[in-house]
Amino acid sequence: MPEILAAQFELPRVPVGDAFGAAVEWLNSNIGPVFDFVETVVTGAVSGLTTALTWLPQLVMVLVFTALALWLRSWRFALFTLLGFGLIASIEEFAPAMETLALVLVSSVLAVLIGIPIGILAARSRAVSQVVRPVLDLMQTLPAFVYLVPVIVFFNIGVVPGVVATVIFALPPGVRLTELGIRQVDSEVVEAGEAFGAPSGQILTGIQLPLAMPSIMAGINQVIMLSLSMVVIAGMVGAPGLGTNIYEAVTRVQLGQGFEAGLSVVILAVYLDRITAVLSDRSPVARAERKAAKTG
């Protein structure tokens, strides 16, 4: 009797999953050439960058990364880079690390190219911002593994689903911090530009974007870090690099291989984080703020 009463008061099932599956199938059937184009572009970009990063001998590339660290930051960071990338090479993880770096760079560039224009539109239009915010909230709260399901349907197994899932996963910080940076620009500065007759596009490129650059660079830094974390997870769907090594180590319970690949990811993450932080510190706004602090 209680079971009968409980069944009468149960809510009917809403076929959300079926509707999503039907939408994915419709997209796959009707705009297949678009996905083919994306697959060609992404595969070519990742393959070309991987070839460039692995063309020179490993020792030469270690010295190149070290020289870049010395030029952009300090001798201490250069020493860390020399020891870190030298360790990656010595444990035979350099080639997978370069594959991972190629995936991260391609994914980050795509996420930035998509995210910054959306952030600019959201900053300049309240209606766009109100539409974009809940979408970004959904993108940030969904588990990372959920992104892998539809992209496998569109692109099968390999590099492309890993890159596409990574772009989706890493996109929100770029949009949010771009919008935040532009909105935080002093309205009096913008009004001064308008008073001098500057058009809207010139105000954006000459005033708002330069003043918002520290926030935008912080967003790019977060995009790169999220891309690196997602690229490892994308190894589950066949994306090459350290993610594949970690996934194989987990499935085969190979502690040594898993630790070496994970350590390589950490070294790569620290290197990318410090490099992007330096680029943010060297922006004209950041230099002006430091100069004003010293003179004050």
ZATI-357985 format. One line per field, with one value per residue (C-alpha): chain; x, y, z. Coordinates in nm, 4 decimals, always signed. Each point is the difference from the previous one (the first is absolute). Layout:
cadena A|...
X X|...
Y Y|...
Z Z|...
***
This chain:
cadena A|A|A|A|A|A|A|A|A|A|A|A|A|A|A|A|A|A|A|A|A|A|A|A|A|A|A|A|A|A|A|A|A|A|A|A|A|A|A|A|A|A|A|A|A|A|A|A|A|A|A|A|A|A|A|A|A|A|A|A|A|A|A|A|A|A|A|A|A|A|A|A|A|A|A|A|A|A|A|A|A|A|A|A|A|A|A|A|A|A|A|A|A|A|A|A|A|A|A|A|A|A|A|A|A|A|A|A|A|A|A|A|A|A|A|A|A|A|A|A|A|A|A|A|A|A|A|A|A|A|A|A|A|A|A|A|A|A|A|A|A|A|A|A|A|A|A|A|A|A|A|A|A|A|A|A|A|A|A|A|A|A|A|A|A|A|A|A|A|A|A|A|A|A|A|A|A|A|A|A|A|A|A|A|A|A|A|A|A|A|A|A|A|A|A|A|A|A|A|A|A|A|A|A|A|A|A|A|A|A|A|A|A|A|A|A|A|A|A|A|A|A|A|A|A|A|A|A|A|A|A|A|A|A|A|A|A|A|A|A|A|A|A|A|A|A|A|A|A|A|A|A|A|A|A|A|A|A|A|A|A|A|A|A|A|A|A|A|A|A|A|A|A|A|A|A|A|A|A|A|A|A|A|A|A|A|A|A|A|A|A|A|A|A|A|A
X +0.0000|+0.2725|+0.1745|-0.3185|-0.0531|+0.3628|-0.0255|-0.3072|+0.1860|+0.3203|+0.0907|+0.0049|+0.3427|+0.1197|+0.2114|+0.2742|+0.2707|-0.1981|-0.0500|+0.3710|+0.0905|-0.2431|+0.1508|+0.3511|-0.1106|-0.1703|+0.3133|+0.2153|-0.2269|-0.0630|+0.3236|+0.2482|+0.2212|+0.0549|+0.1282|+0.2207|+0.1492|+0.0622|+0.1629|+0.2305|+0.1066|+0.0559|+0.1864|+0.2255|+0.0739|+0.0826|+0.2064|+0.1956|+0.0729|+0.0980|+0.2403|+0.1517|+0.0473|+0.1594|+0.2024|+0.3109|+0.1876|-0.1355|+0.3057|-0.0285|-0.3682|+0.0818|+0.2513|-0.2576|-0.2545|+0.2717|+0.1058|-0.3634|-0.0360|+0.3192|-0.1084|-0.3528|+0.0495|+0.3236|+0.2980|-0.1748|-0.2929|+0.2452|+0.1756|-0.3319|-0.0825|+0.3344|-0.0334|-0.3714|+0.0070|+0.3278|-0.1736|-0.2903|+0.2479|+0.1925|-0.3131|-0.0925|-0.3133|+0.1209|-0.1785|-0.3373|+0.0548|+0.0442|-0.3173|-0.1819|+0.1492|-0.1213|-0.3507|+0.0000|+0.1212|-0.2485|-0.2882|+0.0967|+0.0290|-0.3424|-0.1537|+0.1493|-0.1105|-0.3545|-0.0091|+0.1374|-0.2496|-0.2861|+0.1319|+0.0173|-0.3586|-0.1149|+0.1744|-0.1574|-0.3500|-0.1914|-0.2356|+0.2922|+0.1422|-0.3276|-0.0094|+0.3664|+0.0243|-0.2313|+0.1648|+0.3415|-0.1338|-0.1215|+0.3320|+0.1925|-0.2225|-0.0279|+0.2528|+0.2906|-0.0804|-0.3398|+0.1666|+0.1574|-0.3327|-0.1379|+0.3386|+0.0690|-0.3227|+0.1064|+0.3706|+0.0576|+0.3159|+0.3239|+0.1467|-0.3016|-0.2518|+0.2660|+0.0668|-0.3693|-0.0881|+0.2972|-0.1082|-0.3507|+0.1328|+0.2569|-0.2168|-0.1871|+0.2926|+0.1005|-0.3526|-0.0599|+0.3293|-0.0163|-0.3462|+0.1095|+0.3093|-0.1893|-0.2793|+0.2562|+0.1490|-0.0661|-0.3091|+0.1534|+0.2841|-0.2513|-0.2060|+0.3125|+0.0638|-0.3590|+0.0308|+0.2931|-0.2170|+0.1640|-0.2206|-0.1117|+0.2541|+0.2877|-0.1076|-0.0032|+0.3428|+0.1697|-0.1429|-0.2024|+0.2088|+0.3381|-0.1337|-0.1698|+0.3105|+0.1083|-0.3402|-0.0003|+0.3472|-0.1150|-0.2832|+0.2456|+0.2096|-0.3051|-0.0915|+0.3458|-0.0121|-0.3465|+0.1075|+0.2899|-0.2227|-0.2582|+0.2575|+0.1052|-0.3607|-0.0346|+0.2595|-0.2905|-0.1433|+0.3246|+0.1627|+0.3766|+0.2454|+0.0436|-0.3718|+0.0204|+0.2947|-0.1831|-0.3154|+0.1965|+0.1783|-0.3315|-0.1637|+0.3080|+0.0904|+0.3501|+0.1061|+0.3362|-0.1339|-0.2870|+0.2284|+0.2431|-0.2753|-0.1717|+0.3270|+0.0510|-0.3456|+0.0850|+0.3267|-0.1778|-0.2785|+0.2433|+0.1925|-0.3105|-0.1402|+0.3166|+0.0419|-0.3559|+0.0335|+0.3088|-0.1849|-0.2713|+0.2555|+0.1616|-0.3193|+0.0083|-0.2647|+0.1899|+0.3234|-0.1798|-0.1512|+0.3414|+0.1542|-0.2798|+0.0448|+0.3728|-0.0448|-0.2836
Y +0.0000|+0.2596|-0.0865|+0.0648|+0.3374|+0.0946|-0.0894|+0.2216|+0.3043|-0.0500|+0.2752|-0.0998|-0.0469|+0.2918|-0.1372|+0.2620|-0.2480|-0.1248|+0.3569|+0.0729|-0.3173|+0.0888|+0.3492|-0.1430|-0.2442|+0.2813|+0.2148|-0.2919|-0.0726|+0.3545|+0.1921|-0.2815|+0.2020|+0.2609|-0.2675|-0.1371|+0.3466|+0.0410|-0.3426|+0.0847|+0.3350|-0.1296|-0.3109|+0.2035|+0.2589|-0.2568|-0.2145|+0.2983|+0.1393|-0.3425|-0.0429|+0.3416|-0.0758|-0.3393|+0.0851|+0.1103|-0.2327|-0.0131|+0.1670|+0.2916|+0.0462|-0.0088|+0.2795|+0.1955|-0.0198|+0.0972|+0.3011|+0.1120|-0.0292|+0.2017|+0.2711|+0.0365|-0.0557|-0.0683|-0.2292|-0.1885|-0.0867|-0.0871|-0.2406|-0.1583|-0.0330|-0.1601|-0.2516|-0.0609|-0.0570|-0.1869|-0.2347|-0.0447|-0.0943|-0.2365|-0.1969|-0.0284|+0.2139|+0.2877|-0.1018|-0.0542|+0.3298|+0.1812|-0.1655|+0.1217|+0.3482|+0.0095|-0.0995|+0.2621|+0.2789|-0.0776|-0.0354|+0.3199|+0.2032|-0.1184|+0.0681|+0.3512|+0.0768|-0.1009|+0.1245|+0.3534|+0.1170|-0.1483|+0.1758|+0.3299|-0.0396|-0.0894|+0.3082|+0.2323|-0.1513|-0.0863|-0.2241|-0.2061|-0.0200|-0.1294|-0.2727|-0.0944|-0.0235|-0.2984|-0.1811|+0.0547|-0.1135|-0.3214|-0.0527|+0.0425|-0.2230|-0.2943|-0.2763|-0.0015|-0.3514|+0.1154|+0.2026|-0.3143|-0.1699|+0.2186|+0.0786|-0.3709|-0.0246|+0.2900|-0.0768|-0.3630|-0.0870|+0.1961|+0.3481|+0.2031|-0.1021|+0.0695|+0.3493|+0.0877|-0.1198|+0.1935|+0.3206|-0.0286|-0.0778|+0.2843|+0.2693|+0.1541|+0.1754|+0.1757|+0.1339|+0.0971|+0.1788|+0.1839|+0.1286|+0.0855|+0.1860|+0.2153|+0.0767|+0.1108|+0.2633|+0.3426|+0.1471|+0.3485|-0.1144|-0.1388|+0.3185|+0.2044|-0.2007|+0.0528|+0.3735|+0.0179|-0.1631|-0.3417|-0.2665|-0.3040|-0.2323|+0.2352|+0.0309|-0.3774|-0.0555|+0.3123|+0.0303|-0.2940|-0.2948|+0.1442|+0.0878|-0.3391|-0.1906|-0.1181|-0.1604|-0.1442|-0.1474|-0.1550|-0.1595|-0.1321|-0.1464|-0.1813|-0.1213|-0.1545|-0.1676|-0.1442|-0.1128|-0.1902|-0.1720|-0.0947|-0.1221|-0.2628|-0.1130|+0.0042|-0.2758|-0.2307|+0.0627|-0.0533|+0.3430|-0.0581|+0.1191|-0.0318|-0.0566|-0.3293|-0.1103|+0.0872|-0.1780|-0.3123|+0.0092|+0.0211|-0.2831|-0.2250|+0.1116|+0.1032|+0.2304|+0.0992|+0.0991|+0.1901|+0.1943|+0.0923|+0.1194|+0.1897|+0.1666|+0.1060|+0.1594|+0.1937|+0.1331|+0.1010|+0.1696|+0.2024|+0.1077|+0.1154|+0.1741|+0.1999|+0.0936|+0.1340|+0.1829|+0.1779|+0.1083|+0.1490|+0.1836|+0.1500|+0.1570|+0.3827|+0.0405|-0.2156|+0.1909|+0.3315|-0.1154|-0.1094|+0.3315|+0.1947|-0.2032|+0.0782|+0.3728|+0.0152
Z +0.0000|+0.0838|-0.3270|-0.1963|+0.1686|-0.0576|-0.3686|-0.0390|+0.1294|-0.1999|-0.2451|-0.3663|-0.1562|-0.2076|-0.2905|+0.0189|-0.0944|-0.2999|-0.1213|+0.0352|-0.1866|-0.2792|-0.0246|-0.0263|-0.2702|-0.1923|+0.0134|-0.1075|-0.2957|-0.1224|+0.0544|-0.0421|-0.2425|+0.2730|+0.2360|-0.2785|-0.0503|+0.3738|+0.0110|-0.2907|+0.1477|+0.3537|-0.1145|-0.2269|+0.2702|+0.2677|-0.2352|-0.1321|+0.3460|+0.1332|-0.2911|+0.0686|+0.3697|-0.0634|-0.3119|+0.1878|+0.2374|+0.3523|+0.1534|-0.2418|+0.0861|+0.3716|-0.0580|-0.2035|+0.2820|+0.2480|-0.2072|-0.0245|+0.3778|+0.0551|-0.2441|+0.1354|+0.3712|+0.1902|+0.0335|+0.2811|-0.2252|-0.2784|+0.2369|+0.0910|-0.3705|-0.0773|+0.2821|-0.0566|-0.3742|+0.0349|+0.2421|-0.2436|-0.2705|+0.2265|+0.0954|-0.3708|+0.0263|-0.2172|-0.3208|+0.1779|+0.1829|-0.3322|-0.1327|+0.3098|-0.0418|-0.3610|+0.1095|+0.2746|-0.2284|-0.2779|+0.2464|+0.1823|-0.3198|-0.1158|+0.3419|+0.0064|-0.3563|+0.0938|+0.3593|-0.0305|-0.2679|+0.2024|+0.3104|-0.1891|-0.1202|+0.3524|+0.1412|-0.2558|+0.0048|+0.3164|-0.1988|-0.1309|+0.3526|+0.1409|-0.2645|+0.0288|+0.3797|+0.0560|-0.2902|+0.1573|+0.3375|-0.1612|-0.1770|+0.3258|+0.2119|-0.2392|+0.0731|-0.2407|-0.1199|-0.1280|-0.2762|-0.1397|-0.0792|-0.2841|-0.1561|-0.0456|-0.1996|-0.2209|-0.0430|+0.1090|+0.1951|-0.0282|+0.0216|-0.1109|+0.2709|+0.2615|-0.1362|-0.0428|+0.3510|+0.1375|-0.1743|+0.1441|+0.3471|+0.0022|-0.1618|+0.3006|+0.1757|-0.3198|-0.0502|+0.3622|+0.0617|-0.3326|+0.0867|+0.3539|-0.1163|-0.2492|+0.2473|+0.2604|-0.2287|+0.1504|-0.1633|+0.0140|-0.2266|-0.2492|+0.0171|-0.0659|-0.3150|-0.1103|+0.0699|-0.2413|-0.2672|-0.0025|-0.1609|+0.1946|-0.1632|+0.0758|+0.3636|+0.0247|-0.1556|+0.1330|+0.3514|+0.1267|-0.1212|+0.1086|+0.3462|+0.0294|-0.1126|+0.3485|+0.0533|-0.3519|+0.0515|+0.3268|-0.1967|-0.2596|+0.2802|+0.1372|-0.3488|-0.0401|+0.3420|-0.0619|-0.3458|+0.1499|+0.2563|-0.2623|-0.2507|+0.2539|+0.0343|-0.3795|-0.0115|+0.0756|-0.3466|-0.1854|+0.0169|-0.0058|+0.2588|+0.3723|+0.0504|-0.1865|+0.2122|+0.3212|-0.1139|-0.0921|+0.3351|+0.1838|-0.1927|+0.0328|+0.3551|-0.1045|+0.2822|-0.1459|-0.3406|+0.1569|+0.2338|-0.2771|-0.2324|+0.2813|+0.1014|-0.3617|+0.0002|+0.3165|-0.1463|-0.3208|+0.1976|+0.2118|-0.3098|-0.1874|+0.3068|+0.0619|-0.3659|-0.0338|+0.3336|-0.1317|-0.3142|+0.2212|+0.2143|-0.3104|-0.1328|-0.0315|+0.2704|+0.2479|-0.0691|+0.0463|+0.3296|+0.1315|-0.1070|+0.1688|+0.3188|+0.0071|-0.0616|+0.2539
***
